[in-house]
Amino acid sequence: MRMLFVMRHGKSSWKDPSRDDQDRPLSERGKGAAGLMAEYIREHGIRPALVLSSPARRARETLDIVSKAFGRETRLVEDPRLYLASDRELLTRLREVPESAASVMILGHSPGIEVLADLLAGAGEKKALRKLRVKLPTASLAILNLPDVPWREMPIGEGSVAALVTPKRLEKDRGKKPAARQVARDYFDYYDGNRSYEESFKEYFDGRSVIEFIRLVWGLKPPFRLLDAGSANGLTLRAFEKLGVEAWGIENSPYIHGKTPRRLRQKNRLGDVCAMPFPDGFFDVVYETCLCHVPAKDLDRALLELHRVSRRGVLLGSIVRSMEKKLMKKQELDYNVTSFFTLEEWAERFRRAGFVPAPTDVKTLAKIWKIEEASNEGERWYPSAESMRLCFYSKAKASPAVPRRLDLPERPALLPLADRLDRLERFEKAS
């Protein structure tokens, strides 16, 4: 997939009405809002390969502020064609982007940029889509996931809006505690009690064992596509990649995600497991370690999302109450765990979401148990080989019935093409 970041310039100053429109600077409010957005960009590890900016002074000054949050690899281009450009002109420019650029930011003017985003997006987070179709406030950022096709062939209506971030929201969120689903920083800083996640990674992660489990349970051998749900800074993706697996990640902590190595940023996505930016059936299998950090009230929604994006099934890697008590106490495995259930209780939740325990015979379970013991140097995490049967779930043939009590987000209907084109023409005339 490709990513497009659509940003509107900060609020401009009208103190001197004699100034040419292109020469209007940012107001003090505009500079502050751009600074907030720069903080957000830095914290979320947003590093577009290419930034296309309008030459207007208010756009250039906005870019000067936010570009400090980009890495050195980001190429900044000022393009005269972006000044007050219509959506069609912006789309034409976007389709000229070189194929080597996996992600692009367009910094420009209203209404062209929001109409472009609306034109490209056919789905996404409901509230964000609704707001985008009304207005993109100054210094705001829309994040879109687009099809993995050449830029010159980028289609209309097949992308999705992953997020819409406004300075007003960022100002409101300042000083607030992390969201309920977000793992605290010290969880990653002292991952094993003393060392950070990065320092203890090799000791706690064994990619070969995970791949062997997948081979034994689902008969899959590399290359296949895997989602790591709870991917932290993407080190697991690199480990899987070395073993021939196309691995992607989803992580909701801006803190640890911000430490993702540059080469892995395209595939290690910052997002919510309850509303993931991936197409249906995009992954062969999901390896999850994040469900135990999801509040119980949101688990059904998260499991339905895992069901949606996977083709074969899910490997349950979360901390569970059924694990060996001595080990649990020794390593404080239940620290920061929000949903602490037994394997049997997890099995019931998976069943409600349309999964069934993967069929594993006695011989297969014995092989799984042998790998589990070897990878942990004889230290048992689970009570028995039989208990590990409830760590692997396949998708049931029938689609899961969505519980009525869930207020799942509906996919906004895409406007008919004729209506969209009519709207575009009206915007062009107005500009």
N, C-alpha and C positions, 0 to 999 in steps of 0.2 A: 504493500500500500504506500501511497504518497501522502504527504501532509501539506496543507496550505494554511498559513496564518494570515488572516485578513485584519489589518489594523487601521483605524482612522486616526488622523493627526490629532494632537491635543487642541484644547480650546484656544482660539486666537484672540488677539487684542484688537479692539476697534477704537482705541484712544485717538488715533490720528486718522480720521475719515478720508484724508487726502491721499493716503498711501494706496498704491496699486494693490489689487487683490493678491497677487503672487508674493508681494513683499510684506504682508501682514505677519508680525511675529507671534510667538506664543504669549498668552497672558500668564500672570503668576499662577493662576489656578491651573492653566494648561501644563505648565512646567511641573507642578506638584503631581498632577494626575499621571503624567508621563513617567515621573520618578517612581510612583507606586507600581506602574506596569513593568518598569525595569526590574523592580524587586521580584515581582511575580515571575517574570521570565527567567531570572537568575535562579530562584528557588526551585522552579520546575524543570530546569535543565533544557529549556527551549533553545535550540541551536540550528536555525535554518541554514541550509547550504547557501542560499541566495536571498538577498533582500532587494526588492524593487521599490523605489521611492519616487514620489512626485517631487519636482524641483521647487515647489512652492516653499517659501521660508518656514511657514508653520509646520510643514511636513519634515523639512530638513532638521529643524530644531528638535522635533520629536525624535527623529532617528538618532541625533547626536546623544540624546539622553538614554534611549533604550539600547543602543548598540553597545554600550559599555557592559551589558549583560551577556552579549554574545561572545563566542570564542573567536580566536584569530582566524579560524577556518571559514567563517561566514564572509561571503563576498557582498559588498554593498554597491548597488548600482542606482544612480539617479537617472531617471528616464523622463524626458520632457513629455512623452506621450501620456504619462499618468496624471498630468495636471487636469483636474475636472473631467477625467475620462469616463465614458459611459461603460456600462457592464460589458457590452460587446467589444469595445476597444480593449478593455482589461483582459477579456477572455482571449482575444487575439494575441495580446502580449504574453499571456500565460502559456499559450501554445507554442511560443517561440523559445521557451526555456530549454536549455540543454538537458539531455536525458540523464546526465551524470548527477544532476541536482535532485536528491530524493525529497527535499522539503524546501518550500519557498514561502517568503513573507511578502505581501503586497501592502505598502503603506500609502494610503491615498485619501480620497475625498468621498463624501456622501453626495448623492445617493449611489454612485456607481459601485463602490466596493460592497455595500450590503446587498445590492441587487445581484452582483456577481456571486456572492456567497449563497444567496437564496437560490440562484439559478443552478448552481452546482450541487446543492444539497437536496436529496430526496427524502432523507430521514435524519434521525438524530434525537438528542435529548429534547423532549417536548417543549419545556419552558424556554430553552435557548432558541429553538426554531421560531417560536411565537414572537419572542422579542426581536430576533433578527429581521423578521418580516415586517416589523413596524419601524425600527430604527436602530442603527449602531451608534451609540453615544460617542462623543469625542474621547480619544485616547483608549477606546475599548478594543478588545481582541477577540476575534472569532477563530476557533480552531476546527479545521475540517479534515476528516480522513477521506482520501480520494482513491479511486481504483488504481491498481498497480499496472498502469498502461503508459505508453510514451506521452509526454505532455502535449505533443502535437495532436494526439488523438483523444484528449481528455473529454469525456462525454458530459452531457448535461443531465442533472437529476439523479446521478448514481453515487454521489458522495454522502457523507453524514456529518452532522455537526456534533463534535465531541464536547465542546464547551463554549460558552460565551462569557467572557470576563470583563467586568466594568470597573472603573476606578471607584465608583460609589460602593460596589460590593466589597472591594479590597479595603476601603476606608472603614467600612462597617465591621469587617472581620478582624481588624487590627486589635491585638490584645486579647482576642478570644482564645479559649483552649482549643486544642486539636479536635477535629470531628470525632465522633464516637468510634468510627471504623478505622481511624488512623492510629497506627502503632506509635508509642512514645519514642523519642529520640534515643533515650538511654537503652532501649531494647537492642538497638543496633550498635551503640557505642560500647556496650558491655555484653556482647552476644552470649559469651560463655561464662559470664560473671566477672571476667577480668579483661578479656580482649575484645576488640571490635569485630564486627561482622567480617570485614575484609581479612583480618588477621587470623580468624578461626575458620574461614570458609573451607579450606581443603580438608580440615579435620571432620567437618560436619556434613559435607556434601560428597556423594559418590555417584557421578553420572553414569558410570558403567553399570552399577547395580540397578539404577532406575531403568535403563535401556533393556537390561536383561529381564527385569520384571515384565516390561511391556511385551517383549518377545514371547515369554512363557504364557502370559495371560491372553494376549490378543494376536499373537503370531506376526507382529510387525517387526521388521528389521530396517535399519537405516538404509536409504534416506526416508524419513517421514517427517511430518510437520507436527510440532508439539507446542503447547502453551504452558508456560510456567506461571501459574496464578499465585502471586506472592513472590515476585522475581527480584525484589530489593534493587540492587544497583546493576543487575544484569550479568553478574559473574557466572551464574548457572548457564546463561545462554552461550557464553564463550566456551564453557566446558562441554556442553552438548554439541556445539558446532564442531569441535575438534573430533567428536565421535561420529560425525556424519549426519547429525540431526538438524533440521531447520527449526530452530527454537525461537519463539517469541515470548514476551513477558508482559504482565500487567501488574503494576505496583501502585498503591494509593498513598504512600508516604512521600511527600515532596522532598523531605530531608534525605532519605537514603537514595531515592530515585535521582536526585540532583548529583549524585556521585557516579552515575553511569558513565563508563568510558565513551568517548566520542564515537567510536566505531559501532557501538551497540545501541546508540540512542534511537535509531530508526525503528528497531524491533522491540526495544524495551519501552513500553508505553506507560505513561502516568495516567491512571484512571481507576474506576470503581468496578470491582468484580460483579456488582449488581447491575451495571449498565456498561457493558464493554463495547469498544469501537471496532468490533470484528464482524465480518459477514457470517451468516449461518453456515455451520459445518466447515468452517475454515481450517480447523485443526483435526488431525487424526485422533489425537489423544491429549488429555489435560493432566498435568502433574501439578497438584495443588498443595500449598502449605499455608494458605491464608484463611481458610474457613473458620478456624478456631479463633480468629481475631475479628470476625464479623458478628455483630450483635444478633442474638437469637431471633429477634423480630424481623431481621433482614435475610435470614438464611434461606428461606424458600425462594426468595427472589434471586439470590446468588446462585443457588443450585439450578434453577431454571435457565439462568444465563449460561452456566457450564454445559447444560444439556443442549442449548441452542448452538453454541459455537463448536461443539465436538462431534465427530463422526462415529467414533468407536466407544469411548468411555473416559472415565476419570480414575486416576490413582490418588487415593486419599492419603496425604502426607502430613496432615495437621496433627497437632498434639491432642491426644485423646485420653480420657480418664482410665481406659483399659490398660495403658502402658504400665510397665513394672514400677511399683511404688518406690522401691529403693533408688532406682535410676531417676525417677521423677523428683525425689527429694534431693538427691546428690547434685543434679544439674539444674534444679529449679525450672523444670520444663514448663510448668504451668504459669510462669511469670508473663504478664501481659495478655494472658489468654482470656477471651471474653466468653466464648461458647465452649464449655468444658463438658463433653459428653462421652459416654461409653461407645464402643464400636457398634453395639446393638442399636443404640439410640441414633447414631449416624446413619445406620442402615435404613431405619424407618424414614428418616428425612430424605435420603436419596431415593427411596421407593416412591415417595410422594411427588418427587420431581421427574419421575419417568425413567429411573434407573433400576437395574436389578443387579445383585451380586454377580460378578463375572464367573462363568462356569469354570471351576478349577478342580481337577480330580486330586486324589491323594498323592499321586506321584508328583504332580506339578506343585502342590503345596509343599512337599518335602524339598523340592529344588529351590523354591522361593525361600523357605526357612533356612536352608543352607547358605544361600547368598546373603540373607539378612544377618546371620551370625558372623559370617566372614567379613562383611563390610563394617561391622561394629566391633571387630576383634573379640568375638565371643560374648560381648555384653548384650544381654537381651533387652530389647525395647518392648516386645510384645510377649504375652504369657505363653503362647503356643503357636505351632504352625497353623492349626485350625482357625485361630483367631484372625490370622492374616487374610483369611478368605474375605473378610469384611473391609479390606483395604482397596479392593478393586471392583469398579462398577461399570457395567456395560449399559448402553442405551437400550431400553425396551423397544420392541418393534412398534408398538402404538405410541402416539404422541401423548405426553403427559397432560392431564386435565389441570388447568390453572385454577388453584383454589380461589373461590369467590372472595374470600376475605382479603386477598392481596389486591392492593390498588396499583396494579402494574401500569407503567407508562404506555400509552397508546402511541402507535406510529402515526404521526401527522400525515394527513392525506396530501399527496402531491397535486398541486393545481394543474388543471388541464393545460396543455401546451398553448392553446390559443389564448387562454386567459393570461398565461405568463408572458407571452409575447406582447399582448396588448398592454400589460403593465409596464413592460420594458420601454415600449414606445412612448407611453405617457411620461415616464421618468425622463427620457431623453428630451422630450419637448420642453419639460419643465426646467431642465438644466440649460 
